[in-house]
């Protein structure tokens, strides 16, 4: 009986090994490039300039993953996707990861063959109105027409909020983000709803005068946003997850784009030494080399640097850190320990 038990154990271990070694990571390595799904244009998160260069918080997350895995933050193919396209594109293999203002929900995580990796941005759905409307609260919007994008959590949240508060809100639904933006600023809707980060981005990009539009104080939902991958490749999921966590922990430990090389050479802090591969090799657990996180930080900076550069208060988007502060500063970002 003993050999039979060993055979069963061997088969079980073989199954575990095969479950971890998926074809997505193999394909990326063979291609020497990561295909990353991004938005069709949300300034501060993922948007291309006139030269076709992509920038934003979601873009920097993708660059960090490329730097960690392939050694070069520019080994990326950016694939712009509308809300209705994004999940199909990932499921079909058109992209390897979505880094595209997408909310983590039970339905998406449990029923679409996809897996969320980490939360990169804490958000919530809100409303924007023309300042001249004198509206100060979402509870004053009874009977209003509301621009909203189809295929998003915003559409369902709007219906729930309207029903619960007996507001009889009238959704005006658009397939594309840009179409919803244009309709609101053209006056086709009295109100615009999406994540507050998206509202701030739209206001900065498309309003003739951002001061003429007010984002109301109420948040009607929780919208934790983060990258997704396909199920079935645990190695690839782990790499994306730990890059995001590494960028957050780097900020917590004072490691920046400017000082990463110096700290790697001179720091005697055991945590810094481990994060930068000086004293421990965490990369071997992910199938990477020991410098994986140091490369990611050197490419885009730590999480705080990414936030402030793309959406912080000194940018046109102008978002305070708020919930996206570190847990040590009263925020929600709490990196899983890299050890």
HUHU-V629493 format. One record per residue. PSI is psi in radians with two decimals (NA if undefined). D_CENTER is the distance of its C-alpha to the mean C-alpha in whole Angstrom. Layout:
psi;d_center
PSI;D_CENTER
PSI;D_CENTER
This chain:
psi;d_center
-0.52;51
-0.80;49
-0.62;49
-0.78;47
-0.70;45
-0.67;44
-0.74;43
-0.75;41
-0.73;39
-0.72;39
-0.70;37
-0.76;35
-0.65;34
-0.67;33
-0.70;31
-0.77;29
-0.78;29
-0.54;28
-0.53;25
-0.48;24
1.61;24
2.88;23
-0.34;23
-0.88;20
-0.71;20
-0.75;23
-0.75;23
-0.78;20
-0.72;23
-0.69;26
-0.45;24
0.69;23
2.51;19
2.27;16
2.02;15
2.17;12
2.22;11
3.10;9
2.99;11
0.03;14
1.51;14
1.67;12
2.39;13
-0.42;12
-1.00;8
1.99;10
2.54;13
2.51;17
-3.03;20
-0.33;23
0.07;23
0.25;21
2.21;18
2.48;15
2.77;13
2.96;10
-0.81;7
-0.59;5
-0.75;9
-0.61;10
-0.79;7
-0.72;9
-0.66;12
-0.72;12
-0.75;12
-0.72;15
-0.73;17
-0.76;17
-0.82;18
-0.08;20
0.09;21
2.07;20
-0.27;17
0.03;18
1.09;19
2.42;16
2.00;17
2.22;14
1.79;15
2.30;14
2.31;14
2.86;15
-0.72;14
-0.38;17
-0.42;17
-0.77;13
-0.71;14
-0.70;18
-0.67;16
-0.75;15
-0.66;18
-0.20;20
0.11;19
-0.61;18
2.75;15
-0.45;14
2.54;11
2.12;8
1.39;5
1.44;6
1.19;5
2.27;7
2.39;8
2.11;10
2.80;14
-0.81;17
-0.81;18
-0.66;15
-0.54;15
-0.25;19
0.05;20
0.11;18
0.41;18
2.84;15
2.27;13
2.53;10
-0.85;10
2.78;8
2.09;7
-0.33;5
2.23;6
2.18;9
-3.13;11
2.62;14
2.41;15
-2.93;18
2.51;21
2.40;22
2.74;26
2.37;28
-0.55;30
-0.25;33
-0.34;33
0.12;33
2.30;31
-0.19;30
2.56;28
-0.38;27
-0.17;30
0.12;32
0.34;30
2.20;33
0.08;33
2.64;31
2.41;29
2.11;25
2.29;23
2.61;20
2.40;18
2.79;19
0.35;17
2.85;15
-0.41;15
-0.65;17
-0.82;20
-0.72;21
-0.69;20
-0.80;22
-0.73;25
-0.79;25
-0.73;25
-0.78;28
-0.80;30
-0.66;29
0.11;31
0.86;33
-0.25;32
0.77;32
2.52;29
1.76;30
2.42;26
1.88;26
2.39;24
2.51;23
-0.58;21
2.56;19
-0.83;17
-0.63;20
-0.71;22
-0.73;21
-0.89;21
-0.69;24
-0.73;26
-0.85;25
-0.32;26
-0.08;29
0.23;30
-0.34;30
2.61;28
-0.36;29
2.66;26
2.34;22
2.38;19
-2.98;15
2.55;13
-0.54;14
-0.69;12
-0.68;13
-0.76;16
-0.67;16
-0.80;15
-0.77;17
-0.74;20
-0.61;20
-0.77;20
-0.29;22
2.40;25
-0.68;28
1.86;28
-0.48;25
-0.25;27
0.01;29
2.32;26
2.24;25
2.06;22
2.70;24
-0.42;23
2.43;22
2.27;19
0.11;20
2.90;17
2.27;14
1.35;11
2.16;9
2.48;5
2.94;3
2.59;5
2.64;8
2.97;12
2.60;15
2.71;18
-0.04;21
1.49;19
-0.57;19
-0.79;19
-0.75;16
-0.77;14
-0.68;16
-0.85;15
-0.78;11
-0.81;11
-0.39;14
-0.83;12
-0.82;9
-0.63;12
-0.67;15
-0.63;13
-0.77;13
-0.52;17
-0.76;18
-0.75;17
-0.54;19
0.23;22
0.37;22
2.16;21
2.99;20
-0.59;20
-0.56;24
0.06;25
-0.74;24
-0.74;27
-0.77;29
-0.65;28
-0.62;28
-0.66;31
-0.37;33
2.43;31
0.06;33
2.12;30
-0.57;30
-0.80;26
-0.74;25
-0.70;27
-0.77;26
-0.63;22
0.12;23
0.25;26
-0.76;29
-0.39;30
2.70;28
1.48;27
-0.36;24
-0.59;23
-0.42;25
-0.35;24
0.04;21
0.37;23
3.05;22
3.08;25
-0.28;25
0.21;23
-0.81;20
-0.63;18
-0.70;21
-0.73;20
-0.78;16
-0.73;17
-0.52;20
-0.73;17
-0.12;15
3.10;16
3.13;15
-0.75;12
-0.70;14
-0.72;15
-0.79;12
-0.92;11
-0.62;15
-0.59;15
-0.71;13
0.04;13
3.10;16
-0.39;19
0.03;21
2.92;18
-0.53;19
-0.73;16
0.76;18
2.23;16
2.73;17
-0.73;15
-2.23;16
-0.32;15
0.21;12
2.86;15
2.72;16
-0.52;18
-0.19;21
0.36;21
0.12;21
-2.93;17
-0.20;15
2.03;13
1.72;15
2.45;15
2.47;17
2.26;20
1.41;20
NA;24
